[in-house]
């Protein structure tokens, strides 16, 4: 089990639930726009949010942003250690740095001292683009071993300064490299791990890469917090993160929809039916499994584990619970009957 840190009130590691993160796409010094986006992220289910701090104007906006939001705020710092110091002074809940790119050890120590004094954890964020030149040469590129050696070396630097409130990420845009790096890292340290596949791309491919990389690691018991990175509205990142956690069996904070892929036995227009059920379940918070099956021959049996479900037939369908048929329903009223049954659960 990993050690535990706290990002504001949110525990990370040490057996705490895997938390969902996202990152603002707004200019951080535009306080109103940033707050508006964070409030949308909160509503979607984001539990920790990060904002870029590329300059002092952004750093000085941290306090104003924090005063208007309800989840912990992480700042993302590169190159200038003074931005980390100002962000800490403004009340940031966590600081993401790459100690190797903010200057000499005296500057790293200054950030560590400021964070220790305020109880602010530090995430060491390593990826292929930030990897030290000597490690690239040693390993022949941004390999899993190179990412891990970089991260552990930077963690050792912070620990030399008496700072141990550390979280680590070792992200790559390659799913195999990402998975190998996190597995290797989890074997060599007990720091809480922040999962992600960096630069995953647009949703059409980014969702697949994130599900494979993040979901695969979670199923292996690796990972304490995560961010799905998509070239899209960050709210979409949160929705996908929630689905990954549900698929990995780590969240039961809403319904899970299962549906058959259709075949020659399908007696109903299943695709729009499943889409309608998914849409109408959007506001449901019950931790139930809902099945939408294409035929009455195998539907109830194949979906016997579902809490509630429907199966199509010719002109009518079946409403069933835990594989037991409740009643037949005219096809046009099938979804309404399902939703009424769910309301009574």
ABEGO torsion letter per residue (X at the ends): XBBBBBBEABBBEGGBBBBBBBBBABBAABAAAAAAAAAAAAAAGBABBBBBBABAAAAAAAAAAAAABABBBBBBBBGBAAAAAAAAAAGBABBBBBAAAAEBAAAAAAAAAAAAAAGBBBBBBBBAAABBAAAAAAAGEBBAAAAAAAAAAAAAAAAAAGBABBBBBBBBABAAAAAAAAAAAAAABABBBBBEBBGAEBAAAAAAAAAAAAAAAAAAGBEABBBBBBBBBAAAAAAAAAAAAAAAGABAAEBBBBBBAEBAABABBAAAAAAAAAAAAAABABBBBBBBBABAAAAAAAAAABABBBBBBBGBBBBBBGGBBABBBBAAAAAAAAAAAAAAX
